[in-house]
Amino acid sequence: MRKNWVLLLVMGLMAVSCTNVKESKEYKELQAERDSLLMHSAGVESEAAEMMSVISEVEANFAKIREAEKYIATQSAQGGEMTQDTKQRVQENFKMINEILQRNKEQLEELNRKQSAGNKEIATLKNTINRLNEEMRESSNRLVELQEELARKDEQIALLAEDVTALAQEAEQQSAIIQEQEKTLHTAYYVFGTASELKEQKILSGGFLRQTRVLQDTFNKDYFLKIDIREVTEIPLYAPNAKLWSTHPEGTYEFVKGDDGNLTFVITDTQRFWSLTKYLIIEVS
């Protein structure tokens, strides 16, 4: 019986001792410090997880940028001017890159700020964040280079377009000159009329006791009719008699009488006929 009483006394003293420890100031301070460390650890883990999520998003954005840059570089390397649809897609890619770069810039600034806070756990992400910062700088530089390259291409295309326009205008002018020269080359003039009419226009001279001749230097050229020698090879004279006064090679022409008795002047060899003069003078009666 005495033995049991001693045991109960010891147990009672131990219970009182444990109750006194939990109520002590030191115990409570240690408990508070432990709780603080647990909360801090949970906060650091949460922040690190959040940063990893941001890093993943930034890396995914850089992948999108690289694809857009690849498309722009491919289109820029192709010769000739871009189609309107391609230009629009290139501009849309530029806009997307700018928007993503701005988003990444903001996220990296936040990552840099958290990294510099000095948390040991977060500091392990330093290399990753530094790599992303470097890729950010490289992407910004590539964007500027692509814009400059496209600007140079647009300038070259504009200069080429000016050259093409100038060449087209020059070709048009040359064509007009050639057409005019060709027209002149194939242009001839003819006139037919009575002797008195031709003398009145100072085309023929002569008369009683004077030999009739052609006044080539003084005749009225406005009295002549202009023709294209490639198209006109027959000239109706509306008279039964005619005489050729201008000089043309023999065998290149003939007078053909029609059913009505009137003559038609027919050129049988165009090239040779007009080789000596481009003025045809015929007297009719």
Protein Blocks (a to p, Z undefined) as FASTA:
>chain_A
ZZmmmmmmmmmmmmmmmmmmmmpmklmmmmmmmmmmmmmmmmmmmmmmmmmmmmmmmmmm
mmmmmmmmmmmmmmmmpgcjddfklmmmmmmmmmmmmmmmmmmmmmmmmmmmmmmnopak
lmmmmmmmmmmmmmmmmmmmmmmmmmmmmmmmmmmmmmmmmmmmmmmmmmmmmmmmmmmm
mmmmmgccdddddfklmmmnomagcdehiacdddfklmcfklpccddfklmmcdcehiab
dcdfbdcdehiaccdddfkopacdddfblmlmmmmbccdcdddZZ
